[in-house]
């Protein structure tokens, strides 16, 4: 049994942390964009999804457009752990798009199913009720 503080274990943990930083860096470094008629562009270079973190209102259609020379897909991260998937675009060929029309409020981390290092975050929120201040 390998002790918890061995150099091999420390090296493995540091590798894992490094990998997590690489995967999550684009999500936490890009500005959040609020959009009323949103569109996300799939790009060949980081941050890969532009905007990388998007907040939209409930019942707002969202379009991903593939502006690269290769196929991609948009897959909610929950598709790996649940029997029901929030969204999965299937293959999006170059110069094609995927439109998502309805999601429940919440946070939806997602990735390209063909290139898992391509990551983004979608947040769906409910509109605030009208103010009753008179």
C-alpha positions as CSV (number, residue, x, y, z in Angstrom):
1,X,0.0,0.0,0.0
2,X,1.4,3.4,-1.0
3,X,1.5,6.0,1.8
4,X,-0.6,9.1,1.3
5,X,2.4,11.4,1.5
6,X,4.7,9.5,-0.9
7,X,6.3,11.4,-3.7
8,X,4.5,9.2,-6.3
9,X,1.1,10.0,-4.7
10,X,2.0,13.7,-4.5
11,X,3.0,13.7,-8.2
12,X,-0.3,12.0,-9.2
13,X,-2.3,14.5,-7.2
14,X,-0.4,17.5,-8.8
15,X,-1.0,16.0,-12.3
16,X,-4.7,15.8,-11.6
17,X,-4.9,19.3,-10.3
18,X,-3.0,20.6,-13.3
19,X,-5.4,18.7,-15.6
20,X,-8.4,20.2,-13.8
21,X,-7.0,23.8,-14.1
22,X,-6.5,23.3,-17.9
23,X,-10.1,22.0,-18.3
24,X,-11.7,24.6,-16.1
25,X,-9.6,27.7,-17.0
26,X,-11.7,28.9,-19.9
27,X,-14.9,28.7,-17.8
28,X,-13.7,30.9,-15.0
29,X,-11.6,33.4,-17.0
30,X,-14.1,34.5,-19.7
31,X,-16.6,37.3,-19.0
32,X,-20.2,36.3,-18.5
33,X,-22.4,37.5,-21.3
34,X,-26.1,38.1,-20.9
35,X,-28.0,37.8,-24.2
36,X,-31.6,38.1,-25.3
37,X,-31.1,36.4,-28.7
38,X,-28.0,34.4,-28.0
39,X,-25.5,32.7,-30.2
40,X,-22.4,30.8,-29.4
41,X,-19.6,30.5,-32.0
42,X,-17.6,27.3,-32.0
43,X,-14.0,28.2,-32.8
44,X,-10.8,26.2,-33.5
45,X,-8.8,28.2,-30.8
46,X,-9.4,28.8,-27.1
47,X,-11.8,29.6,-25.6
48,X,-13.4,27.3,-28.3
49,X,-16.9,28.5,-27.4
50,X,-17.5,32.2,-27.7
51,X,-18.9,33.4,-25.4
52,X,-17.6,30.7,-23.1
53,X,-20.1,31.4,-20.2
54,X,-23.5,32.6,-21.3
55,X,-26.5,33.5,-19.1
56,X,-29.9,33.5,-20.8
57,X,-33.5,33.8,-19.7
58,X,-35.9,30.9,-19.6
59,X,-37.6,30.1,-22.9
60,X,-34.9,31.8,-25.0
61,X,-33.6,29.8,-27.9
62,X,-29.8,29.4,-28.1
63,X,-27.8,28.7,-31.2
64,X,-24.3,27.2,-31.5
65,X,-22.7,27.8,-34.9
66,X,-19.7,25.7,-36.0
67,X,-17.2,28.0,-37.6
68,X,-14.4,25.5,-37.8
69,X,-13.2,23.0,-40.4
70,X,-14.1,19.9,-38.4
71,X,-17.2,18.4,-36.7
72,X,-18.0,19.1,-33.1
73,X,-20.9,18.3,-30.7
74,X,-22.5,20.1,-27.7
75,X,-23.0,17.7,-24.8
76,X,-24.2,18.6,-21.3
77,X,-21.8,17.3,-18.7
78,X,-24.8,15.6,-16.9
79,X,-25.1,13.2,-19.8
80,X,-22.2,11.2,-18.4
81,X,-23.8,10.6,-15.0
82,X,-27.6,10.5,-15.5
83,X,-29.9,8.3,-17.5
84,X,-31.5,11.5,-18.9
85,X,-29.3,14.0,-20.7
86,X,-30.0,17.8,-20.6
87,X,-28.9,18.3,-24.2
88,X,-26.8,16.5,-26.8
89,X,-26.5,18.0,-30.3
90,X,-25.1,15.0,-32.1
91,X,-22.5,15.9,-34.7
92,X,-22.5,19.5,-35.9
93,X,-20.7,19.6,-39.2
94,X,-18.6,22.6,-40.3
95,X,-20.8,25.6,-41.2
96,X,-23.8,24.1,-39.5
97,X,-25.6,24.9,-36.2
98,X,-27.4,23.4,-33.3
99,X,-30.4,25.2,-31.7
100,X,-31.5,24.5,-28.2
101,X,-35.0,25.7,-27.5
102,X,-35.9,24.8,-24.0
103,X,-34.1,24.1,-20.7
104,X,-35.1,24.3,-17.1
105,X,-33.4,27.1,-15.0
106,X,-30.0,26.1,-13.7
107,X,-26.3,25.8,-14.6
108,X,-25.3,23.6,-17.4
109,X,-21.6,22.9,-17.9
110,X,-21.0,21.4,-21.3
111,X,-18.3,20.1,-23.6
112,X,-17.6,19.0,-27.1
113,X,-18.3,15.2,-27.2
114,X,-15.6,14.8,-29.9
115,X,-13.0,17.1,-28.2
116,X,-13.7,17.0,-24.4
117,X,-11.1,19.7,-23.6
118,X,-13.5,22.2,-25.3
119,X,-15.7,23.3,-22.4
120,X,-18.3,26.0,-21.7
121,X,-21.0,26.9,-19.2
122,X,-24.7,27.9,-19.9
123,X,-26.8,29.4,-17.2
124,X,-30.6,29.6,-17.6
125,X,-32.5,31.9,-15.2
126,X,-36.1,32.9,-14.7
127,X,-37.0,36.5,-15.3
128,X,-37.6,38.6,-12.2
129,X,-41.2,39.2,-11.5
130,X,-42.4,42.8,-12.1
131,X,-41.7,45.2,-9.2
132,X,-44.7,46.0,-7.1
133,X,-43.2,49.2,-5.8
134,X,-45.8,52.0,-6.4
